[in-house]
Amino acid sequence: MPKIAQIFNNNVALVDLDNHSQAVVKGRGIAFNKKRGDVIPANKIEKIFYLATETSRQNLYFLLRNIPIDVVTTTYEIIDLAQKQFHLKVLDYIYITLSDHIYEAYKRYKAGDYQESLVPDFHIQYPAEYAVAKQALQVIDANLGVQFPLSEVKNLALHFINATGEDDGEQAFGQSNEASLSKLVRDVLSRHGITRSHTSGDYYDRFMIHLQYLIDRLQRVDTDSVAIIPEVATELEQNYPRSYQIASEIFDEIKEKLYRDISEDERLYFIIHIQRLINETPAAEQTHDKK
């Protein structure tokens, strides 16, 4: 029987399981008037999210430092759906990036600052990831009471596209390579006058999180996966020329100095991160504004 290890609120708790593993359990009033060590009846548990690895446990505690538990469990529910219903294999860092994205979008929506996504549509290339994202909107609405516009599907799907892979417990490169990659990217950004500021901090940090796991992703490339079609890269180059230029410098330097087999898909992810970071508007809108 699951025993309470930590209570997050009346409806969510961390429990110890009989096999010496842990899980997050969710249910109405599941932890009300309970304390550490108390048993939670199985029939009271509505959702259970297993923490099968040390990385998953570390991710949970990392998330809880800055993100409300309701957002964290919503993220776990979405990823659980992706894995069980759509059989998507994703790297563990998606728990961090997706939770962070949902929470930031939630705050902007509540503050009236939410802007619809400018991310290109890849639903033809990634049907499963988009199907997950559509259902994710329903989960977010049910759990958090936020009805994002349909365009938010593109943002959510991108997190699953970006985190495609399967953890095998091995680190391909050491910390020195991660440090080299981080320095390389920061140097390129600095050349273009891009540094972390109060207004850009969220997007800058997200880009850095992406980079922390990039080398691991590069070592796990699925050669049978669908690559981003060339027309999409051309569209991004035309719409976001400055973002494309900076992203291409980063991509080319990584290819030259660190990892020559880097996938072209990574160039796309860099463009999207940098477009958000510098808030570049589409070229068509810039032309229209000048008229």
Contacts in CASP RR format, 6 or more apart in sequence:
PFRMAT RR
TARGET T0000
AUTHOR 0000-0000-0000
METHOD contacts of the structure
MODEL  1
MPKIAQIFNNNVALVDLDNHSQAVVKGRGIAFNKKRGDVIPANKIEKIFY
LATETSRQNLYFLLRNIPIDVVTTTYEIIDLAQKQFHLKVLDYIYITLSD
HIYEAYKRYKAGDYQESLVPDFHIQYPAEYAVAKQALQVIDANLGVQFPL
SEVKNLALHFINATGEDDGEQAFGQSNEASLSKLVRDVLSRHGITRSHTS
GDYYDRFMIHLQYLIDRLQRVDTDSVAIIPEVATELEQNYPRSYQIASEI
FDEIKEKLYRDISEDERLYFIIHIQRLINETPAAEQTHDKK
1 18 0 8 1.000
1 39 0 8 1.000
1 40 0 8 1.000
1 41 0 8 1.000
1 42 0 8 1.000
2 15 0 8 1.000
2 16 0 8 1.000
2 17 0 8 1.000
2 23 0 8 1.000
2 25 0 8 1.000
2 39 0 8 1.000
2 40 0 8 1.000
2 42 0 8 1.000
2 45 0 8 1.000
3 15 0 8 1.000
3 16 0 8 1.000
3 37 0 8 1.000
3 38 0 8 1.000
3 39 0 8 1.000
3 40 0 8 1.000
4 13 0 8 1.000
4 14 0 8 1.000
4 15 0 8 1.000
4 16 0 8 1.000
4 31 0 8 1.000
4 34 0 8 1.000
4 35 0 8 1.000
4 36 0 8 1.000
4 37 0 8 1.000
4 38 0 8 1.000
4 39 0 8 1.000
4 40 0 8 1.000
5 13 0 8 1.000
5 14 0 8 1.000
5 15 0 8 1.000
5 16 0 8 1.000
5 22 0 8 1.000
5 36 0 8 1.000
5 37 0 8 1.000
6 13 0 8 1.000
6 14 0 8 1.000
6 36 0 8 1.000
7 13 0 8 1.000
7 14 0 8 1.000
7 31 0 8 1.000
7 34 0 8 1.000
7 35 0 8 1.000
7 36 0 8 1.000
8 14 0 8 1.000
8 31 0 8 1.000
8 64 0 8 1.000
8 69 0 8 1.000
9 31 0 8 1.000
9 69 0 8 1.000
10 29 0 8 1.000
10 30 0 8 1.000
10 31 0 8 1.000
10 32 0 8 1.000
11 26 0 8 1.000
11 27 0 8 1.000
11 28 0 8 1.000
11 29 0 8 1.000
11 30 0 8 1.000
11 31 0 8 1.000
12 24 0 8 1.000
12 25 0 8 1.000
12 26 0 8 1.000
12 27 0 8 1.000
12 30 0 8 1.000
12 31 0 8 1.000
12 69 0 8 1.000
12 70 0 8 1.000
12 73 0 8 1.000
13 24 0 8 1.000
13 25 0 8 1.000
13 30 0 8 1.000
13 31 0 8 1.000
13 34 0 8 1.000
13 40 0 8 1.000
14 22 0 8 1.000
14 23 0 8 1.000
14 24 0 8 1.000
14 25 0 8 1.000
14 60 0 8 1.000
15 22 0 8 1.000
15 23 0 8 1.000
15 24 0 8 1.000
15 25 0 8 1.000
15 40 0 8 1.000
16 22 0 8 1.000
17 23 0 8 1.000
21 50 0 8 1.000
21 51 0 8 1.000
21 52 0 8 1.000
22 50 0 8 1.000
22 51 0 8 1.000
22 57 0 8 1.000
23 48 0 8 1.000
23 49 0 8 1.000
23 50 0 8 1.000
23 51 0 8 1.000
24 48 0 8 1.000
24 49 0 8 1.000
24 51 0 8 1.000
24 60 0 8 1.000
24 73 0 8 1.000
24 76 0 8 1.000
25 40 0 8 1.000
25 45 0 8 1.000
25 47 0 8 1.000
25 48 0 8 1.000
25 49 0 8 1.000
26 45 0 8 1.000
26 46 0 8 1.000
26 47 0 8 1.000
26 48 0 8 1.000
26 49 0 8 1.000
26 73 0 8 1.000
27 44 0 8 1.000
27 45 0 8 1.000
27 46 0 8 1.000
27 47 0 8 1.000
28 46 0 8 1.000
29 44 0 8 1.000
30 40 0 8 1.000
30 44 0 8 1.000
30 45 0 8 1.000
30 46 0 8 1.000
31 40 0 8 1.000
34 40 0 8 1.000
47 73 0 8 1.000
47 77 0 8 1.000
47 80 0 8 1.000
49 73 0 8 1.000
49 76 0 8 1.000
49 77 0 8 1.000
49 80 0 8 1.000
51 57 0 8 1.000
51 60 0 8 1.000
53 92 0 8 1.000
53 167 0 8 1.000
53 169 0 8 1.000
55 92 0 8 1.000
55 167 0 8 1.000
56 92 0 8 1.000
56 95 0 8 1.000
59 92 0 8 1.000
59 93 0 8 1.000
59 95 0 8 1.000
59 96 0 8 1.000
60 72 0 8 1.000
60 95 0 8 1.000
62 96 0 8 1.000
63 72 0 8 1.000
63 75 0 8 1.000
63 95 0 8 1.000
63 96 0 8 1.000
63 99 0 8 1.000
64 72 0 8 1.000
67 99 0 8 1.000
67 100 0 8 1.000
67 103 0 8 1.000
68 103 0 8 1.000
70 143 0 8 1.000
70 144 0 8 1.000
71 99 0 8 1.000
71 102 0 8 1.000
71 103 0 8 1.000
71 106 0 8 1.000
71 144 0 8 1.000
72 99 0 8 1.000
73 143 0 8 1.000
74 102 0 8 1.000
74 139 0 8 1.000
74 140 0 8 1.000
74 143 0 8 1.000
74 144 0 8 1.000
75 95 0 8 1.000
75 98 0 8 1.000
75 99 0 8 1.000
75 102 0 8 1.000
76 95 0 8 1.000
77 139 0 8 1.000
77 143 0 8 1.000
78 98 0 8 1.000
78 132 0 8 1.000
78 135 0 8 1.000
78 136 0 8 1.000
78 139 0 8 1.000
78 140 0 8 1.000
78 156 0 8 1.000
79 90 0 8 1.000
79 94 0 8 1.000
79 95 0 8 1.000
79 98 0 8 1.000
81 132 0 8 1.000
81 135 0 8 1.000
81 136 0 8 1.000
81 139 0 8 1.000
82 88 0 8 1.000
82 90 0 8 1.000
82 132 0 8 1.000
82 160 0 8 1.000
83 89 0 8 1.000
83 90 0 8 1.000
85 132 0 8 1.000
85 135 0 8 1.000
86 128 0 8 1.000
86 131 0 8 1.000
86 132 0 8 1.000
87 128 0 8 1.000
88 128 0 8 1.000
88 129 0 8 1.000
88 132 0 8 1.000
88 160 0 8 1.000
88 164 0 8 1.000
89 164 0 8 1.000
89 165 0 8 1.000
89 166 0 8 1.000
90 160 0 8 1.000
90 163 0 8 1.000
90 164 0 8 1.000
90 165 0 8 1.000
91 163 0 8 1.000
91 164 0 8 1.000
91 165 0 8 1.000
91 166 0 8 1.000
91 167 0 8 1.000
91 213 0 8 1.000
91 216 0 8 1.000
91 217 0 8 1.000
91 220 0 8 1.000
92 167 0 8 1.000
93 163 0 8 1.000
93 209 0 8 1.000
93 212 0 8 1.000
93 213 0 8 1.000
94 159 0 8 1.000
94 160 0 8 1.000
94 162 0 8 1.000
94 163 0 8 1.000
96 209 0 8 1.000
97 159 0 8 1.000
97 162 0 8 1.000
97 163 0 8 1.000
97 206 0 8 1.000
97 209 0 8 1.000
97 210 0 8 1.000
98 156 0 8 1.000
98 159 0 8 1.000
100 206 0 8 1.000
100 209 0 8 1.000
101 155 0 8 1.000
101 156 0 8 1.000
101 159 0 8 1.000
101 206 0 8 1.000
102 140 0 8 1.000
102 144 0 8 1.000
104 202 0 8 1.000
105 114 0 8 1.000
105 148 0 8 1.000
105 152 0 8 1.000
105 155 0 8 1.000
106 140 0 8 1.000
106 144 0 8 1.000
106 146 0 8 1.000
108 114 0 8 1.000
108 115 0 8 1.000
109 146 0 8 1.000
109 148 0 8 1.000
110 146 0 8 1.000
114 148 0 8 1.000
116 149 0 8 1.000
116 151 0 8 1.000
116 152 0 8 1.000
117 151 0 8 1.000
117 152 0 8 1.000
117 154 0 8 1.000
117 155 0 8 1.000
118 275 0 8 1.000
118 282 0 8 1.000
119 154 0 8 1.000
119 155 0 8 1.000
119 158 0 8 1.000
119 272 0 8 1.000
120 154 0 8 1.000
120 232 0 8 1.000
120 235 0 8 1.000
120 236 0 8 1.000
121 154 0 8 1.000
122 129 0 8 1.000
122 130 0 8 1.000
122 154 0 8 1.000
122 157 0 8 1.000
122 158 0 8 1.000
122 161 0 8 1.000
122 228 0 8 1.000
122 232 0 8 1.000
123 130 0 8 1.000
123 157 0 8 1.000
125 226 0 8 1.000
125 228 0 8 1.000
125 229 0 8 1.000
126 157 0 8 1.000
126 160 0 8 1.000
126 161 0 8 1.000
126 226 0 8 1.000
129 157 0 8 1.000
129 160 0 8 1.000
129 161 0 8 1.000
130 153 0 8 1.000
130 157 0 8 1.000
132 156 0 8 1.000
132 157 0 8 1.000
132 160 0 8 1.000
133 152 0 8 1.000
133 153 0 8 1.000
133 154 0 8 1.000
133 155 0 8 1.000
133 156 0 8 1.000
133 157 0 8 1.000
133 160 0 8 1.000
134 153 0 8 1.000
136 153 0 8 1.000
136 156 0 8 1.000
137 147 0 8 1.000
137 148 0 8 1.000
137 150 0 8 1.000
137 152 0 8 1.000
137 153 0 8 1.000
137 156 0 8 1.000
140 146 0 8 1.000
140 148 0 8 1.000
141 147 0 8 1.000
141 148 0 8 1.000
158 269 0 8 1.000
158 272 0 8 1.000
162 210 0 8 1.000
162 269 0 8 1.000
163 213 0 8 1.000
163 217 0 8 1.000
164 222 0 8 1.000
164 225 0 8 1.000
165 217 0 8 1.000
165 220 0 8 1.000
165 222 0 8 1.000
166 220 0 8 1.000
168 220 0 8 1.000
171 216 0 8 1.000
172 215 0 8 1.000
172 216 0 8 1.000
172 218 0 8 1.000
172 219 0 8 1.000
173 215 0 8 1.000
173 216 0 8 1.000
173 219 0 8 1.000
177 215 0 8 1.000
177 258 0 8 1.000
178 211 0 8 1.000
178 212 0 8 1.000
178 215 0 8 1.000
180 257 0 8 1.000
180 258 0 8 1.000
181 211 0 8 1.000
181 214 0 8 1.000
181 215 0 8 1.000
181 254 0 8 1.000
181 258 0 8 1.000
182 208 0 8 1.000
182 211 0 8 1.000
182 212 0 8 1.000
184 250 0 8 1.000
184 253 0 8 1.000
184 254 0 8 1.000
184 257 0 8 1.000
184 258 0 8 1.000
185 207 0 8 1.000
185 211 0 8 1.000
185 250 0 8 1.000
188 246 0 8 1.000
188 249 0 8 1.000
188 250 0 8 1.000
188 253 0 8 1.000
189 195 0 8 1.000
189 246 0 8 1.000
191 249 0 8 1.000
192 246 0 8 1.000
194 200 0 8 1.000
194 246 0 8 1.000
194 274 0 8 1.000
194 277 0 8 1.000
194 278 0 8 1.000
195 204 0 8 1.000
196 204 0 8 1.000
196 205 0 8 1.000
197 204 0 8 1.000
200 277 0 8 1.000
200 278 0 8 1.000
203 273 0 8 1.000
203 276 0 8 1.000
203 277 0 8 1.000
204 277 0 8 1.000
206 273 0 8 1.000
206 276 0 8 1.000
207 273 0 8 1.000
207 274 0 8 1.000
207 277 0 8 1.000
210 269 0 8 1.000
210 273 0 8 1.000
214 266 0 8 1.000
215 258 0 8 1.000
215 259 0 8 1.000
217 266 0 8 1.000
218 259 0 8 1.000
218 261 0 8 1.000
218 262 0 8 1.000
218 263 0 8 1.000
218 266 0 8 1.000
221 261 0 8 1.000
221 263 0 8 1.000
227 263 0 8 1.000
227 264 0 8 1.000
227 265 0 8 1.000
228 264 0 8 1.000
228 265 0 8 1.000
228 268 0 8 1.000
232 268 0 8 1.000
233 264 0 8 1.000
233 267 0 8 1.000
233 268 0 8 1.000
236 243 0 8 1.000
236 244 0 8 1.000
236 268 0 8 1.000
236 271 0 8 1.000
237 244 0 8 1.000
238 283 0 8 1.000
239 282 0 8 1.000
239 283 0 8 1.000
239 284 0 8 1.000
240 271 0 8 1.000
240 275 0 8 1.000
240 280 0 8 1.000
240 282 0 8 1.000
240 283 0 8 1.000
241 283 0 8 1.000
242 278 0 8 1.000
242 280 0 8 1.000
243 271 0 8 1.000
243 274 0 8 1.000
243 275 0 8 1.000
243 278 0 8 1.000
243 280 0 8 1.000
244 271 0 8 1.000
246 270 0 8 1.000
246 274 0 8 1.000
246 278 0 8 1.000
247 267 0 8 1.000
247 270 0 8 1.000
247 271 0 8 1.000
247 273 0 8 1.000
247 274 0 8 1.000
248 267 0 8 1.000
250 270 0 8 1.000
251 262 0 8 1.000
251 266 0 8 1.000
251 267 0 8 1.000
251 270 0 8 1.000
254 262 0 8 1.000
254 266 0 8 1.000
255 262 0 8 1.000
274 280 0 8 1.000
END
